[in-house]
Amino acid sequence: MQIAALAVTAVLCAAVIRRGAPEAALVLVLAAGCWMLMLAAGALGSVVEAIGRLAGRAGLDSTLVEPVLKTAAISILTKVTGEVCRAAGEGGAAAFVEVAGTILALAVPSRWRREC
């Protein structure tokens, strides 16, 4: 709920500020975005623990779960970075970020791959 309230407040303030100072509006939205990510990061530890417990119950080795978590993290960071680039009017940079993120996700090292 805090994240939604923060997002709405930031967007409304940015809409007002954008008329006179578009750069300041972008900085405001980026700052609010960082704050939202920090709020969401608090839940990350419990999500990783829950995935670990589920994997343990399913009899999966951590070497199979670890690359999945890394790939998910790369995906989230790529998505956020691409959207920030688009918000700044840099669609070309966003496209390169997305391609690089895809390559990095495919290149996540896995002990399982080395054993095959």
N, C-alpha and C positions, 0 to 999 in steps of 0.2 A: 504494500500500500504506500509506503514511503517513497518507493521508486517511482510509482505512477504520479504521485503528487509533485515530486521533484521534476519529473519530465514535463508535466503540464505547465508548471510555474516557469520553468526555463524556456519553454517554447513560446509562451505568451509574452514573457519579457523580451525575448529575442525578436519577436515580431514587431514590438514597439521600437526597440533599439535599432533594428535593421534599416529603418527609414533614414536615420541620420548617420549611423556608423555601422555599416555591414560587417566590418572586421571585428568590432566589439561584440556583435551578436554571435559571430562564429566562435569567438573565444568563450563567451558565456555558455553556449551550447556544449562546447568541448569540456569545459570545466564541470558542467552538470553531468555530462556523460561519464567523466572520470569518477565523480562522486557516486553515481549509480553503480558503476562497476565495483567500487570499493564496498558498497553496501551488499552487493550480490556475492562478493568474494567470501563473505562470512559464512555463507551456506555451502561453499565449495568443499570444505573439509568433510562435512557430514555426507555429502553426495559421494565423494571418493570412498569414504568408509563403508557406506551402504553398498556400493558396487563391489568393493572387496569382500564384504560378507556374503553377498549373493554369489559371487564367483567361487568362494570357498564352499558354500553349500552345494553348488553345482559340480564341485570337484574340478574346477578349472584352475590351472596353474597361473600364477601372477605374470608369467612371461607372455601369456595370451591376452591378459587384461591391460597390461601397461601400454602396449602400442595403441590400443583403442582409446584410452584416456588421452594419450599424447596427440593422437589424430583429432580428437574432439577439441582439445585446447587450441591446436593450430587452426582448426576450422572457425572457432569462435573469434580468435584474434584476427584472422583474415577477413571475416565478415565485418567486424567493427572497423578495422583499418580501411577497408574499401569504402564503407559508408562515410567515414570521416573525409576521405579524399573526394568523394562525390559532393559532400556538403560544402567543401571548399572550392568546388567548381573544377576539380581535376579528375575528370572521368578517365583520362588516359592512364594516370597513375593508379587509379582504382583497378583498372583492367590488369595492369602489371602486377599489382599486389595479389589479385585473385589467382593469376597464373602461378606466381611464385608460391603462394600458399598451397595450391594444389600439388605442385611438385614436392614441396616439403612434406605434405601429408603422405604422399606416395613413398617418400624416402625414409619414413620413420623406421628406425632400426628395430628389428625384432630378432630375438634369439631363435624363435621358431623358424624363421626364414632361413637362417644360417644352417639349421640342422637338416633342412629338406634337401 
